[in-house]
Amino acid sequence: MIGEVIVVGDLKLRDDASLDEHNRLGECMYNIVSHLPGFLSVKSFKAADGEELTLFRFASEQALEAWRNHPEHVETMKRGHAEFYSSGFLQICKVIREVGPFEHS
């Protein structure tokens, strides 16, 4: 969808991070974001070298900003940097062209 915003995330967990707590917070965040207008999907992919990327899709920049500024998300991001992540990056991308969908018979 032209104008769709895709966030590519590559966050590395600390060796001493609590996976149970990280997963619990992730579920809480998903329950919030999945009910926000303009949220489309989130999927994670793991490469053969162990790198894991997460793709978040939003219908617009406004939808992404609503999530980015959601009070519970803001607090969880702070906690993530303080307790869970050793490094990482986020890339915010805007769809400028789309090909498909198409099918081959």
Backbone as a printed PyTorch tensor [residue, N CA C, xyz], in Angstrom:
tensor([[[  0.8500,  -1.1690,   0.0000],
         [  0.0000,   0.0000,   0.0000],
         [  0.9010,   1.2380,   0.0000]],

        [[  0.7680,   2.0820,  -0.9750],
         [  1.5690,   3.2920,  -1.0640],
         [  1.3160,   4.1360,   0.1850]],

        [[  2.3870,   4.6140,   0.8030],
         [  2.2670,   5.4110,   2.0150],
         [  2.3630,   4.5910,   3.2870]],

        [[  2.2850,   3.2680,   3.1560],
         [  2.4300,   2.3950,   4.3230],
         [  3.8210,   2.6090,   4.9340]],

        [[  3.8960,   2.4720,   6.2410],
         [  5.1660,   2.6390,   6.9440],
         [  5.5840,   1.2910,   7.5150]],

        [[  6.8350,   0.9390,   7.2650],
         [  7.3870,  -0.3190,   7.7610],
         [  8.5560,   0.0010,   8.6800]],

        [[  8.5240,  -0.5740,   9.8650],
         [  9.6120,  -0.4080,  10.8180],
         [ 10.3690,  -1.7230,  10.8640]],

        [[ 11.6680,  -1.6510,  10.5760],
         [ 12.5440,  -2.8140,  10.6510],
         [ 13.3190,  -2.6900,  11.9470]],

        [[ 13.1910,  -3.6990,  12.7990],
         [ 13.8740,  -3.6570,  14.0890],
         [ 14.8270,  -4.8190,  14.2450]],

        [[ 16.0100,  -4.5240,  14.7690],
         [ 17.0200,  -5.5380,  15.0680],
         [ 17.5540,  -5.2210,  16.4570]],

        [[ 16.9440,  -5.8200,  17.4720],
         [ 17.3110,  -5.5440,  18.8530],
         [ 17.9990,  -6.7670,  19.4390]],

        [[ 19.1740,  -6.5670,  20.0070],
         [ 19.9520,  -7.6550,  20.6030],
         [ 19.7040,  -7.7010,  22.1000]],

        [[ 19.2730,  -8.8630,  22.5860],
         [ 19.0400,  -9.0320,  24.0170],
         [ 20.3650,  -9.1680,  24.7680]],

        [[ 20.3880,  -8.6310,  25.9620],
         [ 21.5390,  -8.8200,  26.8480],
         [ 21.5840, -10.2840,  27.2790]],

        [[ 22.7700, -10.7570,  27.5770],
         [ 22.9240, -12.1420,  28.0370],
         [ 22.1530, -12.4070,  29.3240]],

        [[ 22.0560, -11.3930,  30.1860],
         [ 21.4060, -11.5770,  31.4860],
         [ 19.9310, -11.1380,  31.4900]],

        [[ 19.3760, -10.8490,  30.3130],
         [ 17.9800, -10.4000,  30.2410],
         [ 17.0310, -11.5370,  30.6150]],

        [[ 15.9810, -11.2090,  31.3220],
         [ 14.9570, -12.1920,  31.6700],
         [ 14.0560, -12.4210,  30.4570]],

        [[ 14.1880, -13.5960,  29.8550],
         [ 13.3710, -13.9030,  28.6730],
         [ 11.8940, -13.9700,  29.0190]],

        [[ 11.5720, -14.5020,  30.1900],
         [ 10.1640, -14.5800,  30.5990],
         [  9.5480, -13.1860,  30.6930]],

        [[ 10.2570, -12.2690,  31.3430],
         [  9.7360, -10.9170,  31.4960],
         [  9.6920, -10.1890,  30.1540]],

        [[ 10.7100, -10.3840,  29.3310],
         [ 10.7400,  -9.7840,  27.9980],
         [  9.5500, -10.2680,  27.1780]],

        [[  9.2880, -11.5600,  27.2070],
         [  8.1580, -12.1160,  26.4580],
         [  6.8220, -11.6270,  27.0080]],

        [[  6.7170, -11.5010,  28.3310],
         [  5.4860, -11.0050,  28.9470],
         [  5.2010,  -9.5750,  28.4930]],

        [[  6.2310,  -8.7360,  28.5150],
         [  6.0570,  -7.3490,  28.0710],
         [  5.7370,  -7.2910,  26.5870]],

        [[  6.3690,  -8.1650,  25.7950],
         [  6.0810,  -8.2160,  24.3640],
         [  4.6250,  -8.5420,  24.0930]],

        [[  4.0700,  -9.4750,  24.8480],
         [  2.6530,  -9.8160,  24.6950],
         [  1.7580,  -8.6410,  25.0720]],

        [[  2.1180,  -7.9530,  26.1490],
         [  1.3390,  -6.7670,  26.5510],
         [  1.3620,  -5.7070,  25.4560]],

        [[  2.5430,  -5.4600,  24.8950],
         [  2.6700,  -4.4470,  23.8550],
         [  1.8860,  -4.8530,  22.6160]],

        [[  1.9260,  -6.1400,  22.2560],
         [  1.1740,  -6.5940,  21.0920],
         [ -0.3270,  -6.4140,  21.3190]],

        [[ -0.7880,  -6.6970,  22.5180],
         [ -2.2140,  -6.5250,  22.8120],
         [ -2.6500,  -5.0680,  22.6600]],

        [[ -1.7600,  -4.1450,  22.9340],
         [ -2.0940,  -2.7290,  22.7680],
         [ -2.0190,  -2.3320,  21.2990]],

        [[ -0.8710,  -2.5760,  20.6560],
         [ -0.6680,  -2.0950,  19.2840],
         [ -1.6530,  -2.7390,  18.3180]],

        [[ -2.0070,  -3.9890,  18.5470],
         [ -2.8930,  -4.6760,  17.6000],
         [ -4.3090,  -4.1090,  17.5960]],

        [[ -4.6400,  -3.2990,  18.5920],
         [ -5.9640,  -2.6800,  18.6360],
         [ -5.9510,  -1.2030,  18.2100]],

        [[ -4.7870,  -0.6860,  17.8660],
         [ -4.7010,   0.7150,  17.4390],
         [ -5.0990,   0.8500,  15.9740]],

        [[ -5.8420,   1.8900,  15.6350],
         [ -6.1830,   2.1220,  14.2260],
         [ -4.9140,   2.2930,  13.3940]],

        [[ -4.8660,   1.6250,  12.2550],
         [ -3.7350,   1.7630,  11.3450],
         [ -2.6330,   0.7450,  11.5530]],

        [[ -2.6940,  -0.0470,  12.6180],
         [ -1.7170,  -1.1250,  12.7760],
         [ -2.0970,  -2.2350,  11.8090]],

        [[ -1.1150,  -2.7490,  11.0670],
         [ -1.4030,  -3.7930,  10.0890],
         [ -0.8670,  -5.1600,  10.5040]],

        [[  0.4020,  -5.2180,  10.9270],
         [  0.9600,  -6.5130,  11.3110],
         [  2.3350,  -6.3560,  11.9300]],

        [[  2.7720,  -7.4400,  12.5590],
         [  4.1500,  -7.5510,  13.0470],
         [  4.5690,  -8.9940,  12.8410]],

        [[  5.7820,  -9.1760,  12.3140],
         [  6.3290, -10.5150,  12.0780],
         [  7.8250, -10.4740,  12.3380]],

        [[  8.3400, -11.5820,  12.8580],
         [  9.7790, -11.6970,  13.1030],
         [ 10.3550, -12.7960,  12.2280]],

        [[ 11.6100, -12.5890,  11.8240],
         [ 12.3100, -13.5340,  10.9590],
         [ 13.7200, -13.7310,  11.4860]],

        [[ 14.1730, -14.9810,  11.4950],
         [ 15.5110, -15.2800,  11.9790],
         [ 16.3360, -15.8510,  10.8380]],

        [[ 17.5040, -15.2550,  10.6030],
         [ 18.3940, -15.6810,   9.5320],
         [ 19.2770, -16.8350,  10.0060]],

        [[ 19.9080, -17.4950,   9.0590],
         [ 20.7830, -18.6250,   9.3700],
         [ 21.9290, -18.2240,  10.2910]],

        [[ 22.3640, -16.9590,  10.2130],
         [ 23.4780, -16.4990,  11.0610],
         [ 23.0160, -16.0790,  12.4580]],

        [[ 21.7170, -16.2350,  12.7370],
         [ 21.1950, -15.9130,  14.0590],
         [ 20.5900, -14.5310,  14.1850]],

        [[ 20.8210, -13.6550,  13.2060],
         [ 20.2270, -12.3190,  13.2770],
         [ 18.7120, -12.4440,  13.1590]],

        [[ 18.0130, -11.6990,  14.0060],
         [ 16.5550, -11.7120,  13.9870],
         [ 16.0410, -10.3120,  13.7030]],

        [[ 15.1780, -10.1900,  12.7060],
         [ 14.5670,  -8.9150,  12.3500],
         [ 13.0710,  -8.9920,  12.6150]],

        [[ 12.5310,  -7.8900,  13.0670],
         [ 11.0950,  -7.7880,  13.2560],
         [ 10.5900,  -6.6810,  12.3530]],

        [[  9.5060,  -6.9610,  11.6320],
         [  8.8910,  -5.9870,  10.7310],
         [  7.5260,  -5.6010,  11.2760]],

        [[  7.3640,  -4.3250,  11.5300],
         [  6.0780,  -3.7750,  11.9420],
         [  5.5190,  -3.0210,  10.7550]],

        [[  4.2420,  -3.2150,  10.4510],
         [  3.6020,  -2.5140,   9.3400],
         [  2.4660,  -1.6520,   9.8700]],

        [[  2.4810,  -0.3840,   9.4500],
         [  1.4410,   0.5720,   9.8180],
         [  0.8970,   1.2020,   8.5430]],

        [[ -0.3800,   1.5480,   8.5590],
         [ -1.0300,   2.1150,   7.3740],
         [ -0.5220,   3.5140,   7.0380]],

        [[  0.0210,   4.2230,   8.0470],
         [  0.4430,   5.6120,   7.8130],
         [  1.4480,   6.0360,   8.8800]],

        [[  2.0740,   7.1800,   8.6350],
         [  2.9740,   7.7530,   9.6370],
         [  2.2090,   8.1270,  10.8990]],

        [[  0.9760,   8.5780,  10.7450],
         [  0.1560,   8.9470,  11.9030],
         [ -0.1110,   7.7250,  12.7880]],

        [[ -0.3660,   6.5760,  12.1710],
         [ -0.5960,   5.3490,  12.9410],
         [  0.6630,   4.9540,  13.7000]],

        [[  1.8110,   5.0700,  13.0450],
         [  3.0800,   4.7670,  13.7210],
         [  3.3170,   5.7330,  14.8770]],

        [[  3.0540,   7.0080,  14.6620],
         [  3.2590,   8.0010,  15.7260],
         [  2.3460,   7.7490,  16.9230]],

        [[  1.1160,   7.2940,  16.6620],
         [  0.2060,   6.9770,  17.7640],
         [  0.8010,   5.8580,  18.6170]],

        [[  1.4180,   4.8750,  17.9760],
         [  2.0590,   3.7830,  18.7060],
         [  3.3280,   4.2740,  19.4060]],

        [[  4.1290,   5.0070,  18.6910],
         [  5.3960,   5.5000,  19.2480],
         [  5.1670,   6.3320,  20.4950]],

        [[  4.0710,   7.0850,  20.5330],
         [  3.7930,   7.9880,  21.6510],
         [  2.8110,   7.4160,  22.6750]],

        [[  2.3630,   6.1960,  22.4870],
         [  1.4430,   5.5840,  23.4380],
         [  2.1570,   5.4900,  24.7970]],

        [[  1.5360,   5.9800,  25.8730],
         [  2.2140,   6.0550,  27.1740],
         [  2.8080,   4.7330,  27.6600]],

        [[  2.0820,   3.6360,  27.5090],
         [  2.6190,   2.3510,  27.9640],
         [  3.7850,   1.8920,  27.0980]],

        [[  3.7310,   2.2070,  25.8080],
         [  4.8360,   1.8560,  24.9190],
         [  6.0740,   2.6750,  25.2570]],

        [[  5.8900,   3.9550,  25.5420],
         [  7.0230,   4.8170,  25.9060],
         [  7.7310,   4.2690,  27.1500]],

        [[  6.9610,   3.8950,  28.1590],
         [  7.5510,   3.3520,  29.3890],
         [  8.2400,   2.0180,  29.1390]],

        [[  7.6370,   1.1850,  28.3100],
         [  8.2340,  -0.1150,  28.0030],
         [  9.5130,   0.0500,  27.1910]],

        [[  9.5600,   1.0200,  26.2770],
         [ 10.7900,   1.2860,  25.5280],
         [ 11.9180,   1.6780,  26.4780]],

        [[ 11.6210,   2.5440,  27.4400],
         [ 12.6370,   2.9440,  28.4150],
         [ 13.1430,   1.7250,  29.1800]],

        [[ 12.2150,   0.8990,  29.6070],
         [ 12.5900,  -0.3060,  30.3490],
         [ 13.4000,  -1.2540,  29.4630]],

        [[ 13.0240,  -1.3730,  28.2090],
         [ 13.7510,  -2.2380,  27.2770],
         [ 15.2060,  -1.8400,  27.1530]],

        [[ 15.4480,  -0.5390,  27.0040],
         [ 16.8300,  -0.0630,  26.8890],
         [ 17.5890,  -0.2470,  28.1940]],

        [[ 16.9160,  -0.0980,  29.3150],
         [ 17.5810,  -0.2060,  30.6160],
         [ 17.8300,  -1.6550,  31.0300]],

        [[ 16.9100,  -2.5700,  30.6670],
         [ 16.9780,  -3.9270,  31.2020],
         [ 17.2370,  -5.0350,  30.1920]],

        [[ 16.7980,  -4.8640,  28.9520],
         [ 16.7790,  -6.0110,  28.0460],
         [ 17.7580,  -5.9550,  26.8800]],

        [[ 17.9720,  -4.7870,  26.2960],
         [ 18.7130,  -4.7270,  25.0360],
         [ 20.1330,  -4.2190,  25.2160]],

        [[ 21.0620,  -4.9090,  24.5460],
         [ 22.4600,  -4.4770,  24.5700],
         [ 22.7630,  -3.5630,  23.3900]],

        [[ 22.0570,  -3.7550,  22.2800],
         [ 22.2700,  -2.9270,  21.0930],
         [ 21.1090,  -3.1690,  20.1300]],

        [[ 21.1280,  -2.4430,  19.0450],
         [ 20.1110,  -2.6460,  18.0280],
         [ 19.8910,  -1.4130,  17.1880]],

        [[ 18.9270,  -1.5100,  16.3050],
         [ 18.5480,  -0.3700,  15.4730],
         [ 17.1040,  -0.5330,  15.0240]],

        [[ 16.5140,   0.5790,  14.6670],
         [ 15.2060,   0.6130,  14.0290],
         [ 15.3540,   1.4360,  12.7580]],

        [[ 14.7540,   0.9640,  11.6950],
         [ 14.6990,   1.7220,  10.4520],
         [ 13.2370,   1.9540,  10.1370]],

        [[ 12.8820,   3.2090,   9.8810],
         [ 11.5070,   3.5510,   9.5440],
         [ 11.4750,   3.8260,   8.0450]],

        [[ 10.6910,   3.0340,   7.3310],
         [ 10.6680,   3.0800,   5.8710],
         [  9.2500,   3.3610,   5.3870]],

        [[  9.1470,   4.1020,   4.3060],
         [  7.8400,   4.4020,   3.7210],
         [  7.7580,   3.7340,   2.3490]],

        [[  6.6560,   3.0580,   2.0900],
         [  6.4570,   2.3910,   0.8060],
         [  6.2410,   3.4620,  -0.2580]],

        [[  7.0980,   3.4400,  -1.2710],
         [  6.9890,   4.4150,  -2.3570],
         [  6.4970,   3.7850,  -3.6560]],

        [[  6.5650,   2.4700,  -3.7210],
         [  6.0900,   1.7480,  -4.9090],
         [  5.6940,   0.3580,  -4.4670]],

        [[  4.6920,  -0.1830,  -5.1510],
         [  4.2520,  -1.5380,  -4.8290],
         [  3.9810,  -2.2770,  -6.1270]],

        [[  4.3970,  -3.5140,  -6.1940],
         [  4.1590,  -4.3710,  -7.3490],
         [  3.3670,  -5.5720,  -6.8520]],

        [[  2.2570,  -5.8320,  -7.4870],
         [  1.4340,  -6.9670,  -7.0760],
         [  0.2570,  -6.5100,  -6.2670]],

        [[ -0.4920,  -7.4020,  -5.7300],
         [ -0.2270,  -8.8380,  -5.7310],
         [ -0.4300,  -9.4460,  -7.1180]],

        [[  0.2750, -10.5640,  -7.3520],
         [  0.1270, -11.2630,  -8.6030],
         [  0.1860, -12.7520,  -8.3460]],

        [[ -0.3200, -13.5140,  -9.2960],
         [ -0.3160, -14.9860,  -9.2070],
         [  0.2120, -15.5430, -10.4890]],

        [[  0.8920, -16.6740, -10.3700],
         [  1.3530, -17.4170, -11.5440],
         [  0.5950, -18.7230, -11.5930]],

        [[  0.1200, -19.0560, -12.7810],
         [ -0.6350, -20.3170, -12.8770],
         [  0.2310, -21.4250, -13.4230]]])
